[in-house]
Amino acid sequence: MSTTTLLIIIIVILVLGGGGFFFRRR
């Protein structure tokens, strides 16, 4: 797995898992 792929996976996890947290705060 390349570093770019890992970055994309991390971003997707942040958007799906942590995205709602940011929307609730704002």
C-alpha positions, 0 to 999 in steps of 0.5 A, a space after each residue: 500500500 502506498 502512502 497516498 492510499 493510506 492518506 485517502 483511507 484516513 481521510 475517508 474514515 475522518 469524514 465518515 466517523 469524525 465528520 458528524 462530530 465537526 458538524 455537530 460542533 458548528 
